[in-house]
Amino acid sequence: MEAATHDDGHPSVTVLTVDDQDVFRRVAHDVIVATPGFESVGEVCSGEEALAAVDSLHPDLVLLDLRMPGIGGVEAARRITASHPETVVVLISIEDLENFGSDAEASGAATLVRKQDFGPSLLQTIWQEHGTRAA
């Protein structure tokens, strides 16, 4: 599969959004497509779907909701980082982050961010700090 590129010829950072709330998936999609150098490659609503989507889409970055029915974000992050160590996984939550520090760290996720803070500058910062290649 050929990497997507943006206007300056560098490969775009491909992003998969995983959230059981349609509203956040739409917001995340809009932020991703509005941020230069990033491309949304999919949106799914469960941890189970995330595992399959990562296997088939091979995204560079996965935005993964912490709280979902079925396989939650921590377990999904653990499985994704084990099977795809090249993929950067970021846990997202609307809740206070202090409650999840050790669980998030144990999951293999690169970081944990609040949904309320998610926007183009945070997306770029996440990739600059945790990306596996220069964006």
N, C-alpha and C positions, 0 to 999 in steps of 0.2 A: 504494500500500500504506500503510495507516495505521500510525503508529508505536505500538509497545507503550508502555503507561504503568505506572508503579508507584503505590503507595498515595498518594503526595503529589501525584499528577497530572502530574508531570514525565515526559517520555519516558524509557523504559528505554534503557540502552546495550546495543545488540545485539552479541553476540559469536559469532564463528565460531572453532572450534578445529580446528587442522590438525596431526595427529600420526600417525605410522605405528604407534604403540603404543596398543592399545586401553585398556590400564590408565591411561595418562595422559589419554586422551580422557574416560574416565569420571570421573577425579579432577577434571579441569578443569570438566566439566559440573556436578559436585556443588558445586564452589566457586562457579561463576557463579550457579547458581540459589539458593545460600545467601547471596549478597551482594546486599543491597538496592540497587535501581536498575540491576541488570544482568539480561539475559535471554540464554540460550543459543539461538541460531537455527539451529545446525547443527554437525555434526562430520564431518570427512572425513579420509582417511588418506594423502593424497598431494598434492604440489604441483600436479599436473595437476587433481585434483578441486577444490583450493582456488581455482584460477583460475575455474573454472566456477561454483563456489558463490558467490564474491564477485560475479560478474556477475549471478547470479539473486537472491541474498539481500540484497545491499547492506548488509553488517554495518557497524557503527560501528567495531568493533575486531576484529582477527584475531590470534589466538594461533597462531604458526607455528613448528613444530619446525624447528630448524636443519638436522638431519641426517635426510634421508629418501631412499629410493630414487627414481630418476627425477629430476624437477625438485626440487632441494633447497630449503631454506628461503631462502637468500640470493637465488637466482634467482627463486623465487616472489614474494618480497618486492619485488624489483626490478620485476617485471611488474605486481603488484597496485598498488604506489604510482604507477607510471606511468599505469595505466589508471583508477585510482580514488584520486586524490590526497586525497580527503576521508576515506578509510579509514585508521585508525591501525593499523599493523602492528607487532606485537611479536614478536621472535624469542625462542624458548625453547630451552634446551639443558640436558642433564644434565652436560655437560662444563664444564671451567674456561673462563670467559668471556674471559680474557686472550688466548686464542689466536684470537679471532674479531673483535676490535675493528674493524679497518679494513674487513674484508669486511662486517660488519654495518652500519657507517656508510655504505658505498658502496651498500648495498641499498635505502636509503630507509626502512628500518625505524626506528621511533621510539626503540626501545631493545632491549636484549638482557638477558634475565633467566634465572636458573637455575630449572629445574623444582622443585628442592628448596625454593626460597623462595616458590613460588606459593601464594597463599592470598587470602582476602578483602581483607586490608589492602593487599597488593601490587597486587591488581586495582584497588582504589580509587585507590591512589597513581599507578598507570600512567595512569588516566583523568584524574586531577586534573592531572598534569604534561603529558600529551600529547593529551588529548581535544580535539576540534575544537569542542565546545560544552560548556556547563556540564551536568554530570550531575545 
